[in-house]
Amino acid sequence: MSVQTILQLSVRCAILAAGSRPARSASEAKNVTNQIMKTTKKILLAESEMPTSWYNIAADMPNKPQPMLHPATKQPLKPEDMEGLFGKELVKQEFSQERFIEIPDEVRDLYRIYRPTPLVRASGLEKALDTPAKIYFKNESVSPVGSHKLNSAIPQAYFNKIQGIKHITTETGAGQWGSALSIACQHFGLDLKVYMVRISYEQKPYRKMVMQTYGAQVIPSPSDTTEAGRRILAMHPDSPGSLGNAISEAVEVAMTQPDTRYALGSVLNHVSLHQTIIGLEAEKQLEMTGDYPDVVIGCFGGGSNFSGISFPFLRHKFAEGKDIRIIAAEPASCPKLTRGVFEYDYGDTVGMTPLLPMYTLGHDFTPASIHAGGLRYHGAGTLVSQLRRDGFIEARAIDQLDTFKAGVLFARNEGIIPAPESTHAIAVAIEEALRAREEGREKVILFNLSGHGLIDMASYDKYFSGQLENYQVSQQEIAQAVAGLDKLAR
Ligand SMILES: Cc1ncc(COP(=O)(O)O)c(C=O)c1O
């Protein structure tokens, strides 16, 4: 029996004892748990303990999001309107109000390659910060592609496959989503075309190679292979691209080719749904420690990993009124949650997707070429946007240099080099831990380490050589980018 298993058993015995004996023994058991947990680094779940369902927050939200609108008629979108673009079962999930949705066996089989992922006590970081706070992170970087994106890539490929779809198109920013979908499509025998944001294609050539290794075709976007790409290039020949551009291209191909569907790595409800396996596992793992988070943090691109870590905890807030803060960490150069407007907007640049009620900087907004490519997206998913509007979540914007500083501190004390996207969550976790030190409070902080940065070392190199900079977005730029959005839905 491994040391870890013995530890887990001891913790469970202590927890069981706490639940079954009179009060004095329960407090003794709690002490035992506390003693064991003081030195436990990783909290692991057995494969058999992996959740069997995803959690659908739509079932519990006090205010449901407003409907998505058809881009042409501006009428509420019906499931059948989306079925030409997305797999049928995924569309069903998009509109579902069921609280829990079962994870198919075929998906769970593939999840087992890397799930359950460890919950790790960031004891090294705590020590470096000299904080009384307990910091935990969910380590999603252990997936074969190095990020949480596989959690949705596998079910998306699966549901398309069982429907008889042959080809998939998608976009990718940093390349993490593209890599994840590449291996998922390879597994289910689907052919995949990935439009990769041009600046990331140039900054992160290894990601392109990863996708090619898994059998995908990778095209830098904007490209001349689509009408949308040609239109963008005509206006901006040197465009670095954006997720919005790449989505336009991938959607166009899916809508014009037979047996083809599009897959999106973030923003939509069904993607957030799949990612809730992160928070559902973390919930079980934290239960083993006897701790409960005061703060839950995730970095924010379109919202999928943030939703994944936070929605299962938000349900405690809805059901039991738990006092828990949920914080989204976004780049200061793409501040949709902190400085954007809540309006109907397109998910892509050209205006081919449905209109989504969301916090947005405007679909024309081209974010600065920061190295956290996966966070360079103009809008936030509708679930998160409604939750933000209703005051259930907070958001914080972080400058690029601060994120790298946090990433380096984390790497030096925890050993894992974080993805530039994940460093945003780390920066907020550090802020919270330092505040706990000032207040002398032993608060519990949970954040999601959405990915590792081993394929992003060129970004770290630029940081060390002083070539990285912060980008400020002026109020005028934002005002210009959002002008006219209020008329889109009319
Ligand atoms: C490592 C990593 N973290 C976070 C994100 C942001 O995406 P989301 O907001 O959907 O989690 C990305 C996107 O590519 C990513 O690659």
The ligand as an ORCA input file, in Angstrom:
! r2SCAN-3c Opt
* xyz 0 1
  C      -4.084     27.010    -20.061
  C      -5.312     27.810    -20.364
  N      -5.970     28.367    -19.349
  C      -7.065     29.116    -19.548
  C      -7.540     29.347    -20.821
  C      -8.751     30.227    -20.989
  O      -9.867     29.591    -21.464
  P     -11.172     29.415    -20.593
  O     -11.561     30.753    -20.084
  O     -12.162     28.835    -21.505
  O     -10.825     28.485    -19.501
  C      -6.904     28.775    -21.923
  C      -7.410     28.983    -23.280
  O      -6.854     28.613    -24.262
  C      -5.757     27.975    -21.678
  O      -5.098     27.433    -22.689
*
